[in-house]
């Protein structure tokens, strides 16, 4: 089993920044990809960013390209999401997720095996 714990959410004004962290523990050696997803009230969960654990290959949703940066610290089993130039529409619960399947599509939530509890990000006007 793998456990994921997110932190770093909060309230910030539009244009501000936040950094989310996701600490993975347990059988982390089995993981291939880590991803960040978000879900706003009344909306479906959507892909934000993902990173392949070994190769470092990265993908972003179009809506966050140029503003968000995903990174990893393999030694500490931590994945970060640096969020800059935040917009009101970025308000959501942000979830960290992990997948073992090496052929998993990074942006597809259905592939992911493990999920964190989520952290709230609220961006005020």
C-alpha positions in Angstrom: 0.0 0.0 0.0 0.9 3.6 -0.5 -0.1 6.6 1.5 -0.2 10.1 0.2 -0.5 13.2 2.4 -0.9 16.7 0.9 -0.2 20.0 2.5 0.3 23.6 1.6 -3.2 24.7 0.7 -4.8 27.9 1.9 -6.3 31.2 1.1 -4.5 33.6 -1.2 -5.3 36.6 -3.3 -5.4 36.5 -7.1 -1.9 36.8 -8.5 -0.4 35.2 -5.4 1.5 31.9 -5.1 1.2 28.7 -3.1 3.3 25.5 -3.0 1.6 22.2 -2.4 3.5 19.2 -1.2 2.6 15.5 -1.4 4.5 13.0 0.8 4.4 9.4 -0.3 5.0 6.6 2.1 4.7 2.8 2.1 5.5 0.8 -1.1 6.7 3.8 -3.0 9.2 1.8 -5.1 6.2 0.5 -7.0 5.1 3.9 -8.2 5.6 5.1 -11.8 3.8 8.4 -12.0 2.6 11.1 -9.6 -0.1 13.5 -10.4 -2.0 16.5 -9.1 -5.8 16.8 -9.8 -8.3 19.3 -8.6 -12.0 19.5 -8.1 -14.1 22.6 -7.8 -17.6 22.7 -6.3 -20.1 21.3 -8.8 -17.4 20.3 -11.3 -15.6 17.0 -12.2 -12.2 16.2 -11.0 -9.6 17.4 -13.5 -6.0 16.8 -14.3 -3.5 19.6 -13.3 0.0 18.2 -13.7 1.9 14.9 -13.6 5.4 13.7 -13.4 7.0 10.3 -14.1 8.9 9.2 -11.0 12.0 7.8 -12.7 12.3 9.7 -16.0 11.0 13.1 -14.8 8.8 13.5 -17.8 6.1 16.1 -17.1 2.7 17.1 -18.4 0.4 20.0 -17.6 -3.2 20.9 -18.2 -3.4 23.8 -20.7 -5.1 25.9 -18.1 -2.1 25.9 -15.8 0.8 25.9 -18.3 3.3 28.7 -17.6 1.9 29.2 -14.1 2.3 25.9 -12.3 5.4 23.8 -11.9 5.5 20.2 -10.8 8.7 18.8 -9.3 9.9 15.8 -7.3 12.4 14.9 -4.6 13.0 11.2 -5.2 15.1 10.9 -2.1 12.3 12.2 0.2 9.4 10.8 -1.9 7.9 14.2 -2.2 6.1 15.8 -5.1 5.6 19.6 -5.2 3.2 21.8 -7.1 4.4 25.4 -7.3 1.4 27.6 -8.2 2.1 31.1 -9.3 -0.2 33.8 -10.8 -3.1 32.2 -9.2 -6.6 33.0 -10.5 -10.0 32.8 -8.8 -10.8 29.9 -11.1 -8.0 27.9 -9.6 -10.0 27.6 -6.4 -10.6 23.9 -5.7 -9.6 20.9 -3.6 -6.3 19.7 -4.9 -5.5 16.0 -4.7 -2.2 14.2 -5.0 -2.4 10.8 -6.8 0.0 7.9 -7.7 -0.1 5.1 -10.2 1.9 2.0 -10.6 1.1 1.2 -14.2 4.0 2.2 -16.4 1.6 2.6 -19.4 -0.8 4.8 -17.6 -2.0 8.0 -19.3 -0.7 10.7 -17.0 -3.8 12.9 -17.3 -6.4 10.1 -16.8 -7.7 9.9 -13.2 -9.0 6.4 -13.8 -5.5 5.0 -14.0 -4.4 6.2 -10.6 -4.2 3.7 -7.8 -3.7 5.9 -4.7 -5.2 9.3 -3.7 -4.5 11.7 -0.9 -7.2 13.3 1.2 -7.0 16.6 -0.6 -6.0 20.2 0.4 -8.2 23.2 -0.2 -6.9 26.1 -2.3 -9.0 29.2 -2.3 -8.1 32.2 -4.4 -9.9 35.5 -3.6 -10.4 38.3 -6.1 
